[in-house]
Amino acid sequence: MHIFVNDERVKCEAGLHVAALLAQLDRDKPDVALALNQQILPRAQWEEHSLQEGDALLLFQVIAGG
């Protein structure tokens, strides 16, 4: 199946969890956050959320500040 990661088309196996995809892409860093289909997906859900054909992930670096 195909999904989009930061607007790039990526091929992956069906039913892959978000956490597994990030590990494959070497993007599973502590300072990474993501939006799935324009909705923030909490890190606690990455292990259980299965990706679907055409899903769009936006990965970004978390920056603390005030």
C-alpha positions in Angstrom: 0.0 0.0 0.0 1.0 3.6 -0.3 0.9 6.4 2.2 2.4 9.9 2.3 5.1 11.0 4.7 5.8 14.8 4.6 4.2 14.8 1.2 6.4 12.0 -0.2 4.7 8.9 -1.4 6.0 5.9 0.6 5.3 2.2 0.0 4.7 0.1 3.0 3.1 -3.2 4.0 -0.7 -3.2 4.8 -1.6 -3.0 8.5 1.7 -1.5 9.5 1.6 0.5 12.8 2.8 4.1 13.0 5.6 3.1 15.4 6.8 0.4 13.1 6.9 2.7 10.1 8.8 5.4 12.0 11.3 2.7 13.1 11.8 1.6 9.5 12.3 5.2 8.4 14.7 5.8 11.4 12.5 8.7 12.5 11.4 7.3 15.9 13.2 9.9 17.9 12.0 11.3 21.2 11.7 14.8 19.8 9.4 13.8 16.9 5.7 14.4 16.9 3.2 13.7 14.1 -0.1 14.5 12.6 -2.1 11.8 10.8 -4.5 13.1 8.2 -4.2 16.6 9.8 -4.9 15.4 13.3 -2.3 15.1 16.0 -1.7 11.5 17.0 -0.4 11.1 20.6 2.7 9.1 20.9 0.8 6.6 23.2 -1.2 5.6 20.2 1.6 5.0 17.7 2.0 1.3 18.7 -1.7 0.5 18.2 -2.7 2.7 15.2 -2.6 0.8 11.9 -2.0 2.8 8.8 -4.4 2.7 5.9 -4.0 3.2 2.1 -3.6 6.9 1.3 -2.9 8.1 4.9 -0.9 11.3 5.2 1.7 11.6 8.0 3.3 14.9 8.8 6.4 14.5 11.0 7.8 17.5 12.8 10.3 18.2 15.5 8.9 19.2 18.9 10.4 22.5 20.1 9.8 23.7 23.7 9.7 27.3 24.4 7.7 30.0 26.0 
